[in-house]
Amino acid sequence: MQQDPQVELASLEESSDPLFRWLHNLQVDSPEQQNKAEDLLIAARHAWTQADEKRRELTRPLDEAKKRIIDLFNPYLNRLDTAINILNRELTTYHQACVTLRLEEERQAMQAQAVRIKEAEQTGEVVELPNLPDVPTVAKTSRANLGTVTYRNEPDVRIVDPDKVPRDLCDPSMSRIKARVKSGVTDIPGVLITKRIVTVARS
C-alpha cells in the first residue's frame, strides 16, 4: 500500500508537538532546566533521524523509478550524441573548406590582376582593368528544410601549463580564462588558444 507523505508528516509532527511547545518558553538557568533541555535535544535529534528515514523511505521508489528512466533513455541519447558529433565534424570541415576555397579564389584573382598591371607598366599600354571577379562569400547561416544552422568561430581554450597561468585566473579556473579570452585577450601564459567552428542548429 502506497504511503501518503502528508499523512506520514502529520504523524511525525504530532509526535513532536510537545517538543515545539517547550521551545517557546525554554530557559536554561538551573540543573533541572539543563537536564530538561538535554532531554529535549536528544528527542529532537531522534525525531530528525526518524523524519529523515521516513523521507528516504518515501522517496526511494521515486529515485529508483527516475534511475530506471534515465538508464532506459541513456543508450538512445548516447547514439544521438554520437550522431551530432559526426554531423558537426563533417559540416564544420566542409564549411572550413568552403571558406579556404573562397580565400584562395580571391588570392588568385588579385594575383592575376597584379600580373596585368605589371605587364601594362612594361609595355606602356593603358589597360583598363576589370573589377575583381565576384567570389561568392560563404554564408554564416545556412537554411535547411527543417530550420537553420549557423557556423560560428569560437575560441578553443586548453590549459597546457597550469603553473604559468596568472594567479588571478587560478585554480586554474576555465570559466575565468574563457571570460578573459571573450574580452579579447588572446595571449595568456600557460594557455593555448585556437579557433574552432561550432554549429548552432535551430528548428
C-alpha positions in Angstrom: 0.0 0.0 0.0 1.4 3.4 -1.0 2.0 5.7 1.9 0.7 9.3 1.8 3.6 11.7 2.5 1.3 14.3 4.0 -0.2 11.8 6.4 3.2 10.5 7.4 4.5 14.0 8.0 1.4 15.0 10.1 2.0 11.9 12.3 5.6 12.9 12.9 4.8 16.5 13.6 2.1 15.4 16.0 4.6 13.3 18.0 7.0 16.2 18.2 4.4 18.8 19.2 5.3 18.7 22.9 8.9 19.5 21.9 8.0 22.6 19.9 5.7 23.8 22.7 8.5 23.5 25.2 10.8 25.6 23.0 8.5 28.7 23.3 9.4 29.2 26.9 12.7 27.4 27.1 15.2 29.0 29.5 18.1 27.0 30.9 19.0 28.6 34.3 19.2 25.6 36.7 20.5 22.0 36.7 16.8 20.8 36.3 16.3 23.0 33.3 19.6 21.8 31.8 18.5 18.3 32.2 15.2 19.0 30.6 16.9 20.8 27.7 19.2 17.9 27.2 16.3 15.5 27.0 14.6 17.8 24.5 17.8 17.9 22.4 18.1 14.1 22.4 14.4 13.9 21.5 14.8 16.5 18.7 17.8 14.6 17.2 15.9 11.3 17.4 12.8 13.0 15.7 15.0 14.4 13.0 16.5 11.0 12.3 13.0 9.4 12.2 11.8 12.1 9.8 14.9 11.7 7.5 14.5 8.0 7.4 10.8 8.3 6.6 11.6 10.9 3.9 14.2 8.5 2.3 11.7 5.6 2.6 9.1 7.6 0.7 11.5 9.0 -2.0 13.4 5.8 -2.6 10.8 4.4 -5.1 10.8 7.7 -6.9 14.6 7.7 -7.1 14.6 4.1 -8.4 12.0 5.0 -11.0 14.0 8.0 -12.1 17.1 5.9 -12.4 15.3 3.3 -14.5 14.0 6.0 -16.8 17.5 7.6 -17.1 19.1 4.2 -17.8 16.3 3.5 -20.4 17.0 6.7 -22.3 20.8 6.9 -22.0 21.6 4.5 -24.9 19.4 6.4 -27.3 20.8 9.8 -26.1 24.3 8.5 -26.4 23.6 7.4 -30.0 22.2 10.9 -30.7 25.3 12.5 -29.2 27.5 10.4 -31.5 25.4 11.3 -34.5 25.5 15.0 -33.6 29.3 14.9 -33.1 29.8 13.1 -36.5 27.5 15.6 -38.3 29.2 18.6 -36.6 32.6 17.3 -37.6 31.7 16.8 -41.2 29.7 20.0 -41.6 32.4 22.2 -39.9 35.1 20.5 -42.1 33.1 21.2 -45.2 32.3 24.8 -44.1 36.0 25.5 -43.4 37.0 24.0 -46.8 34.5 26.4 -48.5 36.0 29.4 -46.6 39.5 28.3 -47.6 38.5 27.9 -51.3 36.9 31.3 -51.3 40.0 32.9 -49.9 42.2 31.1 -52.4 40.0 32.3 -55.3 40.3 35.8 -54.1 44.0 35.5 -53.8 44.3 34.1 -57.4 42.1 36.9 -58.8 44.2 39.5 -57.1 47.4 37.8 -58.3 46.2 37.8 -61.9 45.2 41.5 -61.7 48.7 42.3 -60.3 50.3 40.5 -63.3 48.2 42.5 -65.8 49.2 45.8 -64.0 52.9 44.8 -64.2 52.6 43.9 -67.9 50.9 47.2 -68.6 53.7 49.1 -66.9 56.3 47.4 -69.1 54.5 47.9 -72.4 53.3 51.4 -71.6 49.8 50.4 -72.6 46.9 51.8 -70.8 44.9 48.8 -69.7 41.6 49.2 -68.1 41.4 46.5 -65.5 38.1 44.8 -64.9 36.8 44.6 -61.4 37.9 41.6 -59.4 35.6 38.6 -60.1 32.7 38.3 -57.7 33.7 35.5 -55.5 30.6 34.4 -53.5 31.0 34.6 -49.8 30.4 31.6 -47.6 27.2 32.2 -45.6 27.5 32.0 -41.8 23.9 30.8 -41.6 22.6 28.0 -43.9 18.9 27.4 -44.3 17.9 23.7 -44.4 14.5 22.1 -44.9 13.9 21.8 -41.1 15.5 25.0 -39.9 18.8 26.8 -39.9 22.4 26.0 -39.0 24.7 28.8 -38.0 28.5 28.4 -38.2 30.4 30.4 -35.5 34.1 30.9 -34.9 34.8 30.3 -31.2 38.0 30.2 -29.2 39.1 26.7 -28.2 40.9 27.1 -24.9 43.3 24.5 -23.4 45.5 24.7 -20.3 48.9 23.4 -21.3 50.9 24.5 -18.3 48.9 25.3 -15.1 51.9 26.6 -13.3 52.3 29.5 -15.8 48.6 30.6 -15.7 48.3 34.0 -13.9 47.3 33.8 -10.3 44.1 35.8 -10.8 42.9 33.0 -13.2 43.7 30.1 -10.9 42.8 27.2 -9.8 43.3 27.5 -13.0 39.6 28.4 -13.5 38.4 27.6 -17.0 35.4 29.9 -16.7 37.6 32.8 -15.7 40.1 32.0 -18.6 37.2 31.8 -21.1 35.8 35.1 -19.8 39.3 36.7 -20.3 39.5 35.3 -23.8 36.0 36.5 -24.6 37.0 40.0 -23.6 39.6 40.0 -26.4 42.8 38.7 -24.6 44.4 36.1 -26.9 47.8 35.7 -25.1 47.6 34.0 -21.7 50.7 32.3 -20.3 50.2 28.5 -19.9 47.1 28.6 -22.1 46.8 27.5 -25.7 44.0 29.5 -27.6 43.0 28.4 -31.1 39.9 28.9 -33.2 37.3 26.4 -33.9 34.0 26.4 -35.8 30.9 25.4 -33.9 27.3 24.9 -35.1 24.1 26.3 -33.7 21.1 24.4 -35.1 17.6 25.9 -34.8 14.4 24.2 -36.0 
